[in-house]
Amino acid sequence: MESGPARTVVRLMLANRLSVAYLVLVAVVIAKAVVDADHADDHGSDYAWLWPPLVTFPVFPLVSALGRTAWPGDTPDWFFVTAVVVSALLQSLVLGALRQAVLARHRRSLRSC
């Protein structure tokens, strides 16, 4: 059975402990933001959504910049959540690729000994 590029991307993104742990962290932060926004007063609900972009920080500004170019005014609320999710998935992919590279290097070093 061949593993195509799409299968490799999904495996790197979702099928290792590091990526899954990161995605669970992002899901918990989003769930907490939803709960905090529902139970906060008018001004406090804005601060509840501060954490999801911070957890997905290195990629989130790039993805949200795409939204700012598509919508010259205010971006819709659904785009904010979509940008957080896409950023988390991209970072999960990078974490999976880094984990695979480190493990491959470790295996090579063990074989050379």
PASEBA-1860 file (N, C-alpha, C; in nm, 3 decimals):
! residues 113
1> MESGPART> 0.084/-0.117/0.000/0.000/0.000/0.000/0.088/0.124/0.000 ~ 0.070/0.209/-0.099/0.152/0.330/-0.109/0.096/0.439/-0.021 ~ 0.186/0.518/0.032/0.141/0.632/0.110/0.167/0.757/0.027 ~ 0.061/0.821/-0.016/0.071/0.940/-0.099/0.102/1.062/-0.016 ~ 0.118/1.175/-0.082/0.152/1.298/-0.010/0.041/1.343/0.085 ~ -0.085/1.325/0.047/-0.194/1.366/0.136/-0.194/1.280/0.263 ~ -0.171/1.152/0.246/-0.167/1.063/0.362/-0.048/1.098/0.453 ~ 0.064/1.133/0.393/0.181/1.171/0.473/0.155/1.299/0.551
9> VVRLMLAN> 0.089/1.395/0.488/0.058/1.521/0.557/-0.037/1.495/0.674 ~ -0.139/1.415/0.651/-0.235/1.385/0.758/-0.166/1.308/0.870 ~ -0.078/1.216/0.834/-0.005/1.139/0.936/0.084/1.230/1.019 ~ 0.154/1.322/0.954/0.241/1.413/1.028/0.159/1.509/1.115 ~ 0.041/1.545/1.068/-0.040/1.643/1.137/-0.118/1.583/1.254 ~ -0.161/1.457/1.241/-0.254/1.403/1.339/-0.213/1.271/1.404 ~ -0.109/1.205/1.356/-0.082/1.070/1.403/0.045/1.057/1.485 ~ 0.081/1.159/1.558/0.192/1.145/1.652/0.157/1.217/1.780
17> RLSVAYLV> 0.220/1.178/1.887/0.184/1.229/2.020/0.204/1.379/2.033 ~ 0.311/1.429/1.976/0.341/1.571/1.989/0.234/1.657/1.922 ~ 0.197/1.622/1.801/0.095/1.698/1.728/-0.041/1.687/1.796 ~ -0.074/1.568/1.841/-0.203/1.549/1.907/-0.209/1.628/2.037 ~ -0.100/1.628/2.113/-0.097/1.705/2.237/-0.114/1.854/2.209 ~ -0.049/1.903/2.105/-0.063/2.044/2.070/-0.207/2.076/2.027 ~ -0.267/1.990/1.945/-0.404/2.014/1.901/-0.503/2.007/2.017 ~ -0.479/1.919/2.113/-0.564/1.913/2.232/-0.550/2.042/2.312
25> LVAVVIAK> -0.429/2.093/2.326/-0.408/2.220/2.395/-0.485/2.332/2.327 ~ -0.478/2.340/2.196/-0.551/2.444/2.123/-0.701/2.427/2.142 ~ -0.751/2.304/2.137/-0.894/2.280/2.156/-0.940/2.321/2.295 ~ -0.858/2.293/2.397/-0.893/2.333/2.534/-0.895/2.484/2.546 ~ -0.799/2.552/2.485/-0.795/2.698/2.491/-0.916/2.759/2.419 ~ -0.954/2.703/2.305/-1.072/2.753/2.234/-1.198/2.728/2.316 ~ -1.210/2.609/2.375/-1.327/2.579/2.458/-1.334/2.672/2.578 ~ -1.221/2.700/2.640/-1.218/2.792/2.753/-1.256/2.932/2.709
33> AVVDADHA> -1.213/2.974/2.592/-1.250/3.106/2.542/-1.400/3.115/2.516 ~ -1.459/3.009/2.465/-1.605/3.008/2.442/-1.679/3.020/2.574 ~ -1.638/2.942/2.673/-1.703/2.946/2.804/-1.683/3.081/2.870 ~ -1.561/3.133/2.868/-1.534/3.262/2.930/-1.609/3.375/2.860 ~ -1.621/3.369/2.730/-1.694/3.474/2.657/-1.842/3.471/2.691 ~ -1.896/3.352/2.715/-2.038/3.343/2.750/-2.066/3.395/2.891 ~ -1.972/3.377/2.982/-1.993/3.414/3.122/-1.934/3.550/3.159 ~ -1.873/3.619/3.066/-1.810/3.747/3.097/-1.906/3.861/3.068
41> DDHGSDYA> -1.873/3.976/3.124/-1.951/4.096/3.092/-1.914/4.146/2.952 ~ -1.965/4.258/2.912/-1.943/4.307/2.776/-1.796/4.330/2.744 ~ -1.720/4.384/2.835/-1.579/4.414/2.808/-1.490/4.292/2.827 ~ -1.526/4.203/2.917/-1.444/4.086/2.945/-1.450/3.980/2.836 ~ -1.555/3.981/2.756/-1.567/3.879/2.651/-1.462/3.899/2.542 ~ -1.415/4.022/2.523/-1.310/4.045/2.425/-1.177/3.984/2.468 ~ -1.151/3.984/2.596/-1.025/3.930/2.646/-1.023/3.777/2.646 ~ -1.139/3.715/2.644/-1.145/3.569/2.643/-1.083/3.514/2.515
49> WLWPPLVT> -1.095/3.586/2.404/-1.046/3.538/2.275/-0.903/3.583/2.248 ~ -0.835/3.630/2.350/-0.694/3.668/2.336/-0.603/3.546/2.331 ~ -0.637/3.439/2.402/-0.549/3.323/2.415/-0.537/3.235/2.291 ~ -0.644/3.207/2.218/-0.627/3.120/2.100/-0.525/3.172/1.998 ~ -0.523/3.302/1.964/-0.416/3.347/1.873/-0.277/3.339/1.935 ~ -0.268/3.355/2.066/-0.136/3.345/2.130/-0.083/3.203/2.127 ~ -0.172/3.105/2.141/-0.129/2.965/2.138/-0.086/2.925/1.997 ~ -0.144/2.990/1.897/-0.110/2.960/1.757/-0.026/3.071/1.697
57> FPVFPLVS> 0.051/3.141/1.779/0.114/3.266/1.739/0.205/3.265/1.616 ~ 0.301/3.182/1.603/0.390/3.205/1.489/0.321/3.202/1.353 ~ 0.213/3.128/1.340/0.146/3.117/1.210/0.023/3.206/1.202 ~ -0.041/3.233/1.315/-0.167/3.307/1.314/-0.159/3.444/1.247 ~ -0.057/3.526/1.271/-0.053/3.656/1.203/-0.047/3.643/1.050 ~ 0.020/3.541/1.001/0.027/3.522/0.856/-0.108/3.484/0.798 ~ -0.177/3.393/0.866/-0.308/3.349/0.817/-0.410/3.461/0.830 ~ -0.406/3.535/0.938/-0.502/3.645/0.955/-0.473/3.760/0.859
65> ALGRTAWP> -0.348/3.775/0.818/-0.316/3.878/0.719/-0.384/3.847/0.585 ~ -0.398/3.719/0.553/-0.471/3.682/0.432/-0.616/3.729/0.439 ~ -0.675/3.720/0.557/-0.813/3.766/0.574/-0.825/3.916/0.563 ~ -0.725/3.986/0.613/-0.729/4.132/0.602/-0.714/4.180/0.459 ~ -0.647/4.101/0.377/-0.638/4.139/0.236/-0.766/4.104/0.161 ~ -0.836/4.000/0.204/-0.960/3.961/0.137/-1.077/4.051/0.177 ~ -1.081/4.093/0.304/-1.187/4.182/0.351/-1.122/4.312/0.397 ~ -1.137/4.420/0.320/-1.071/4.545/0.356/-1.122/4.604/0.487
73> GDTPDWFF> -1.245/4.580/0.522/-1.299/4.629/0.650/-1.272/4.529/0.760 ~ -1.370/4.513/0.846/-1.358/4.414/0.953/-1.377/4.273/0.896 ~ -1.295/4.181/0.941/-1.311/4.042/0.897/-1.427/3.980/0.974 ~ -1.496/3.886/0.913/-1.607/3.821/0.985/-1.556/3.737/1.102 ~ -1.644/3.713/1.198/-1.606/3.636/1.317/-1.566/3.493/1.281 ~ -1.634/3.434/1.184/-1.603/3.296/1.147/-1.461/3.286/1.092 ~ -1.411/3.393/1.029/-1.275/3.387/0.976/-1.172/3.385/1.088 ~ -1.200/3.452/1.198/-1.108/3.452/1.312/-1.090/3.310/1.365
81> VTAVVVSA> -1.201/3.240/1.386/-1.195/3.103/1.438/-1.130/3.011/1.334 ~ -1.163/3.031/1.207/-1.102/2.950/1.101/-0.952/2.974/1.095 ~ -0.908/3.098/1.112/-0.765/3.129/1.111/-0.694/3.062/1.227 ~ -0.757/3.057/1.342/-0.698/2.989/1.458/-0.684/2.839/1.430 ~ -0.789/2.779/1.374/-0.786/2.635/1.347/-0.684/2.601/1.239 ~ -0.680/2.679/1.131/-0.582/2.655/1.023/-0.441/2.674/1.076 ~ -0.420/2.775/1.158/-0.287/2.797/1.216/-0.246/2.681/1.305 ~ -0.339/2.630/1.384/-0.308/2.515/1.470/-0.273/2.392/1.386
89> LLQSLVLG> -0.347/2.368/1.278/-0.319/2.252/1.194/-0.183/2.266/1.124 ~ -0.151/2.386/1.077/-0.020/2.407/1.013/0.094/2.387/1.113 ~ 0.077/2.438/1.233/0.181/2.420/1.334/0.191/2.275/1.378 ~ 0.079/2.206/1.380/0.081/2.063/1.411/0.159/1.986/1.305 ~ 0.141/2.024/1.180/0.217/1.963/1.071/0.366/1.986/1.089 ~ 0.403/2.107/1.123/0.545/2.139/1.144/0.601/2.061/1.263 ~ 0.524/2.053/1.370/0.570/1.975/1.487/0.588/1.828/1.451 ~ 0.497/1.773/1.372/0.510/1.633/1.329/0.632/1.613/1.241
97> ALRQAVLA> 0.659/1.707/1.151/0.776/1.696/1.064/0.905/1.709/1.146 ~ 0.907/1.800/1.242/1.026/1.814/1.327/1.048/1.689/1.411 ~ 0.941/1.632/1.463/0.953/1.509/1.543/1.008/1.396/1.456 ~ 0.957/1.384/1.335/1.004/1.278/1.246/1.151/1.298/1.211 ~ 1.192/1.423/1.187/1.332/1.451/1.153/1.424/1.420/1.270 ~ 1.382/1.456/1.391/1.465/1.429/1.509/1.476/1.279/1.533 ~ 1.365/1.207/1.520/1.370/1.062/1.540/1.454/0.993/1.433 ~ 1.445/1.039/1.308/1.526/0.979/1.201/1.674/1.003/1.227
105> RHRRSLRS> 1.707/1.122/1.271/1.848/1.152/1.301/1.897/1.069/1.419 ~ 1.811/1.052/1.517/1.847/0.972/1.634/1.871/0.826/1.593 ~ 1.784/0.773/1.507/1.801/0.635/1.460/1.931/0.619/1.382 ~ 1.962/0.716/1.296/2.086/0.710/1.218/2.208/0.713/1.311 ~ 2.202/0.795/1.415/2.316/0.803/1.506/2.332/0.673/1.585 ~ 2.219/0.608/1.616/2.229/0.480/1.688/2.286/0.371/1.598 ~ 2.250/0.374/1.469/2.302/0.272/1.376/2.451/0.290/1.351 ~ 2.500/0.412/1.356/2.640/0.436/1.326/2.730/0.399/1.444
113> C> 2.672/0.380/1.560/2.754/0.344/1.677/2.792/0.199/1.677
END
